[in-house]
Amino acid sequence: MQSFSPFEVLAYFDPGSGSLLVQALVGGTAGLLVFAKYLWNSASNLSRGRKPSDKLPVGNKMVGAGSQESRD
């Protein structure tokens, strides 16, 4: 097969490097989505007048300012 490129390129993707590339793309996309959700929640909490420390989830309970567990 003849190439129309002025340079000879001797590169290819084997299954190992191909799967590494796919894994990096999927992981990076997932990380960006989680980070975007964090930013969206932070911005919406600020616009609603909530402080980040108002309520923190601990297990199945919500503890923090104003909850019963914080007074014990």
DSSP file (Angstrom, degrees, kcal/mol; ACC not computed):
  #  RESIDUE AA STRUCTURE BP1 BP2  ACC     N-H-->O    O-->H-N    N-H-->O    O-->H-N    TCO  KAPPA ALPHA  PHI   PSI    X-CA   Y-CA   Z-CA
    1    1 A M              0   0    0      0, 0.0     2,-0.4     0, 0.0     0, 0.0   0.000 360.0 360.0 360.0 130.4    0.0    0.0    0.0
    2    2 A Q        -     0   0    0      2,-0.0     2,-0.3     1,-0.0     0, 0.0  -0.723 360.0-144.3 -95.7 137.7    1.4    3.3   -1.0
    3    3 A S        -     0   0    0     -2,-0.4     5,-0.0     2,-0.1    -1,-0.0  -0.741   7.9-151.7 -98.6 146.6    1.3    6.4    1.2
    4    4 A F        +     0   0    0     -2,-0.3    -1,-0.1     3,-0.0    -2,-0.0   0.211  65.3 107.5 -99.5  14.2    0.8    9.9   -0.1
    5    5 A S  S    S-     0   0    0      2,-0.2    -2,-0.1     1,-0.1     4,-0.0  -0.689  71.0-136.5 -91.1 143.6    2.6   11.4    2.8
    6    6 A P  S    S+     0   0    0      0, 0.0     2,-0.4     0, 0.0    -1,-0.1   0.679  90.1  61.7 -71.9 -14.3    6.1   12.9    2.3
    7    7 A F  S    S-     0   0    0      2,-0.0     2,-0.6     0, 0.0    -2,-0.2  -0.882  83.4-127.6-114.0 143.7    7.3   11.2    5.5
    8    8 A E        -     0   0    0     -2,-0.4     2,-0.6     2,-0.0     0, 0.0  -0.793  25.6-162.7 -88.6 123.0    7.3    7.5    6.3
    9    9 A V        -     0   0    0     -2,-0.6     2,-0.5     2,-0.1    -4,-0.0  -0.929  13.0-172.5-112.1 122.6    5.5    6.8    9.6
   10   10 A L        +     0   0    0     -2,-0.6     2,-0.3     2,-0.0    -2,-0.0  -0.566  45.0 117.5-110.5  65.6    6.1    3.5   11.3
   11   11 A A        +     0   0    0     -2,-0.5     2,-0.3     2,-0.0    -2,-0.1  -0.952  29.6 163.1-132.4 150.6    3.5    3.7   14.0
   12   12 A Y        -     0   0    0     -2,-0.3     2,-0.7     2,-0.0    -2,-0.0  -0.970  37.3-111.4-156.5 163.9    0.4    1.7   14.9
   13   13 A F        -     0   0    0     -2,-0.3    -2,-0.0     4,-0.1     0, 0.0  -0.918  30.3-165.0-103.2 114.6   -2.0    1.1   17.8
   14   14 A D     >  -     0   0    0     -2,-0.7     4,-2.5     1,-0.1     5,-0.2  -0.478  40.5 -95.6 -86.8 170.4   -1.7   -2.3   19.3
   15   15 A P  H  > S+     0   0    0      0, 0.0     4,-2.2     0, 0.0     5,-0.2   0.840 122.5  53.5 -58.5 -34.0   -4.5   -3.5   21.6
   16   16 A G  H  > S+     0   0    0      2,-0.2     4,-1.8     1,-0.2     5,-0.1   0.947 114.0  38.7 -67.3 -48.6   -2.6   -2.5   24.7
   17   17 A S  H  > S+     0   0    0      2,-0.2     4,-2.0     1,-0.2    -1,-0.2   0.831 115.3  54.8 -73.4 -29.9   -2.1    1.1   23.7
   18   18 A G  H  X S+     0   0    0     -4,-2.5     4,-2.2     2,-0.2    -2,-0.2   0.916 109.9  45.6 -66.2 -43.1   -5.5    1.3   22.1
   19   19 A S  H  X S+     0   0    0     -4,-2.2     4,-2.6    -5,-0.2    -2,-0.2   0.848 110.9  54.2 -70.0 -32.6   -7.2    0.2   25.3
   20   20 A L  H  X S+     0   0    0     -4,-1.8     4,-2.3     2,-0.2    -1,-0.2   0.907 109.2  48.3 -64.3 -41.3   -5.1    2.6   27.3
   21   21 A L  H  X S+     0   0    0     -4,-2.0     4,-2.1     2,-0.2    -2,-0.2   0.916 112.9  47.2 -65.1 -43.7   -6.2    5.5   25.1
   22   22 A V  H  X S+     0   0    0     -4,-2.2     4,-2.6     2,-0.2     5,-0.2   0.913 112.1  50.7 -64.5 -42.3   -9.8    4.5   25.4
   23   23 A Q  H  X S+     0   0    0     -4,-2.6     4,-2.7     1,-0.2     5,-0.2   0.894 109.9  50.1 -63.0 -40.6   -9.5    4.2   29.2
   24   24 A A  H  X S+     0   0    0     -4,-2.3     4,-2.3     2,-0.2    -1,-0.2   0.899 112.1  47.6 -65.0 -40.3   -7.9    7.6   29.4
   25   25 A L  H  X S+     0   0    0     -4,-2.1     4,-2.1     2,-0.2    -2,-0.2   0.923 115.1  44.5 -67.0 -44.2  -10.7    9.2   27.4
   26   26 A V  H  X S+     0   0    0     -4,-2.6     4,-2.3     2,-0.2    -2,-0.2   0.921 116.3  46.5 -67.3 -43.8  -13.5    7.5   29.4
   27   27 A G  H  X S+     0   0    0     -4,-2.7     4,-2.4    -5,-0.2    -2,-0.2   0.895 112.8  49.4 -65.7 -40.6  -11.8    8.3   32.7
   28   28 A G  H  X S+     0   0    0     -4,-2.3     4,-2.2    -5,-0.2    -1,-0.2   0.893 111.5  49.2 -65.3 -39.7  -11.1   11.9   31.8
   29   29 A T  H  X S+     0   0    0     -4,-2.1     4,-2.1     2,-0.2    -2,-0.2   0.919 111.8  48.5 -65.3 -43.4  -14.7   12.4   30.6
   30   30 A A  H  X S+     0   0    0     -4,-2.3     4,-2.2     1,-0.2    -2,-0.2   0.905 111.4  50.6 -63.2 -41.3  -16.1   10.9   33.8
   31   31 A G  H  X S+     0   0    0     -4,-2.4     4,-2.3     1,-0.2    -1,-0.2   0.897 109.9  49.6 -63.5 -40.5  -13.8   13.1   35.9
   32   32 A L  H  X S+     0   0    0     -4,-2.2     4,-2.4     2,-0.2    -1,-0.2   0.881 110.0  51.3 -66.2 -37.5  -14.8   16.2   34.0
   33   33 A L  H  X S+     0   0    0     -4,-2.1     4,-2.1     2,-0.2    -2,-0.2   0.906 111.1  47.3 -66.1 -41.4  -18.5   15.3   34.5
   34   34 A V  H  X S+     0   0    0     -4,-2.2     4,-2.2     2,-0.2    -2,-0.2   0.912 113.2  48.8 -65.6 -42.0  -18.0   14.9   38.3
   35   35 A F  H  X S+     0   0    0     -4,-2.3     4,-2.4     2,-0.2    -2,-0.2   0.893 110.4  50.9 -64.8 -40.0  -16.1   18.1   38.5
   36   36 A A  H  X S+     0   0    0     -4,-2.4     4,-2.5     2,-0.2    -1,-0.2   0.890 109.7  50.6 -64.7 -38.9  -18.8   20.0   36.6
   37   37 A K  H  X S+     0   0    0     -4,-2.1     4,-2.6     2,-0.2    -2,-0.2   0.905 109.7  50.8 -64.7 -41.0  -21.5   18.5   38.9
   38   38 A Y  H  X S+     0   0    0     -4,-2.2     4,-2.3     2,-0.2    -2,-0.2   0.926 112.2  46.3 -61.1 -45.8  -19.5   19.7   41.9
   39   39 A L  H  X S+     0   0    0     -4,-2.4     4,-2.6     2,-0.2    -2,-0.2   0.909 112.3  50.8 -64.1 -41.5  -19.2   23.2   40.4
   40   40 A W  H  X S+     0   0    0     -4,-2.5     4,-2.6     1,-0.2    -2,-0.2   0.924 112.1  46.7 -62.3 -45.2  -22.9   23.3   39.6
   41   41 A N  H  X S+     0   0    0     -4,-2.6     4,-2.3     2,-0.2    -1,-0.2   0.892 112.8  50.0 -65.0 -39.2  -23.9   22.3   43.1
   42   42 A S  H  X S+     0   0    0     -4,-2.3     4,-2.1    -5,-0.2    -2,-0.2   0.922 113.0  46.0 -64.1 -43.8  -21.5   24.8   44.6
   43   43 A A  H  X S+     0   0    0     -4,-2.6     4,-2.2     1,-0.2    -2,-0.2   0.902 113.4  48.7 -67.4 -40.5  -22.8   27.6   42.5
   44   44 A S  H  X S+     0   0    0     -4,-2.6     4,-1.4     2,-0.2    -1,-0.2   0.881 110.7  51.2 -69.4 -35.7  -26.5   26.7   43.1
   45   45 A N  H  <>S+     0   0    0     -4,-2.3     5,-2.5     2,-0.2     4,-0.5   0.897 110.9  48.7 -65.7 -39.4  -25.8   26.5   46.9
   46   46 A L  H ><5S+     0   0    0     -4,-2.1     3,-0.8     1,-0.2    -2,-0.2   0.894 110.3  50.7 -66.4 -39.0  -24.3   29.9   46.8
   47   47 A S  H 3<5S+     0   0    0     -4,-2.2    -1,-0.2     1,-0.2    -2,-0.2   0.777 110.3  50.2 -71.3 -24.7  -27.2   31.4   44.8
   48   48 A R  T 3<5S-     0   0    0     -4,-1.4    -1,-0.2    -5,-0.2    -2,-0.2   0.493 117.7-112.6 -88.3  -4.6  -29.6   29.9   47.3
   49   49 A G  T < 5 +     0   0    0     -3,-0.8     2,-0.3    -4,-0.5    -3,-0.2   0.651  67.8 142.7  83.8  15.9  -27.8   31.4   50.3
   50   50 A R      < -     0   0    0     -5,-2.5    -1,-0.3    -6,-0.2    -2,-0.1  -0.658  45.6-133.8 -88.2 145.8  -26.6   28.1   51.7
   51   51 A K    >   -     0   0    0     -2,-0.3     3,-1.7     1,-0.1     4,-0.4  -0.707  20.0-121.1 -91.4 150.3  -23.2   27.7   53.3
   52   52 A P  T 3  S+     0   0    0      0, 0.0     3,-0.2     0, 0.0    -1,-0.1   0.782 112.7  52.3 -60.8 -25.2  -21.1   24.7   52.3
   53   53 A S  T 3  S+     0   0    0      1,-0.2    12,-0.7     3,-0.0     3,-0.2   0.303  78.9  99.1 -95.6  10.2  -20.9   23.7   56.0
   54   54 A D  S <  S+     0   0    0     -3,-1.7    11,-0.9     1,-0.3     2,-0.4   0.967  98.2   1.5 -61.3 -54.2  -24.7   23.8   56.7
   55   55 A K  E     -A   64   0A   0     -4,-0.4    -1,-0.3    -3,-0.2     9,-0.2  -0.994  64.1-169.9-139.7 131.9  -25.3   20.0   56.3
   56   56 A L  E     -A   63   0A   0      7,-2.9     7,-2.0    -2,-0.4     2,-0.3  -0.979  26.5-123.1-120.0 128.9  -22.8   17.3   55.6
   57   57 A P  E     +A   62   0A   0      0, 0.0     2,-0.4     0, 0.0     5,-0.2  -0.551  28.7 179.9 -73.3 130.2  -23.8   13.8   54.8
   58   58 A V  E >   -A   61   0A   0      3,-2.8     3,-2.0    -2,-0.3     2,-0.3  -0.931  62.3 -52.2-129.6 107.1  -22.4   11.2   57.2
   59   59 A G  T 3  S-     0   0    0     -2,-0.4     0, 0.0     1,-0.3     0, 0.0  -0.495 118.2 -25.9  64.8-126.4  -23.6    7.6   56.3
   60   60 A N  T 3  S+     0   0    0     -2,-0.3     2,-0.3    -3,-0.1    -1,-0.3   0.429 125.7  81.8 -96.9  -1.1  -27.4    7.7   56.0
   61   61 A K  E <  S-A   58   0A   0     -3,-2.0    -3,-2.8    -5,-0.0     2,-0.6  -0.724  72.3-134.2-106.2 153.6  -27.8   10.7   58.4
   62   62 A M  E     +A   57   0A   0     -2,-0.3     2,-0.3    -5,-0.2     7,-0.3  -0.935  32.7 176.0-103.4 117.8  -27.5   14.4   57.7
   63   63 A V  E     +A   56   0A   0     -7,-2.0    -7,-2.9    -2,-0.6     2,-0.3  -0.880  25.5  80.7-120.9 155.4  -25.4   16.0   60.4
   64   64 A G  E >  S+A   55   0A   0     -2,-0.3     3,-1.8    -9,-0.2     6,-0.3  -0.978  79.6   3.0 149.0-158.6  -24.3   19.6   60.8
   65   65 A A  T 3  S+     0   0    0    -11,-0.9     3,-0.1   -12,-0.7     6,-0.0  -0.389 128.6  10.9 -62.2 124.8  -25.6   22.9   61.9
   66   66 A G  T 3  S+     0   0    0      1,-0.3    -1,-0.3    -2,-0.2     2,-0.2   0.392  97.4 119.2  91.5  -3.5  -29.2   22.6   63.2
   67   67 A S  S <  S-     0   0    0     -3,-1.8     4,-0.5     1,-0.1     3,-0.4  -0.580  71.0-119.9 -94.7 161.5  -29.4   18.8   63.4
   68   68 A Q  S >> S+     0   0    0      1,-0.2     3,-1.2    -2,-0.2     4,-0.7   0.867 109.0  59.3 -66.0 -38.0  -30.0   16.8   66.5
   69   69 A E  T 34 S+     0   0    0      1,-0.3     3,-0.5    -7,-0.3    -1,-0.2   0.800  99.3  57.4 -65.1 -28.6  -26.8   14.9   66.3
   70   70 A S  T 34 S+     0   0    0     -3,-0.4    -1,-0.3    -6,-0.3    -2,-0.2   0.693 103.9  53.8 -77.0 -16.1  -24.7   18.1   66.4
   71   71 A R  T <4        0   0    0     -3,-1.2    -1,-0.2    -4,-0.5    -2,-0.2   0.639 360.0 360.0 -90.6 -15.4  -26.2   19.1   69.8
   72   72 A D     <        0   0    0     -4,-0.7    -1,-0.2    -3,-0.5    -2,-0.1   0.488 360.0 360.0 -74.2 360.0  -25.5   15.8   71.6
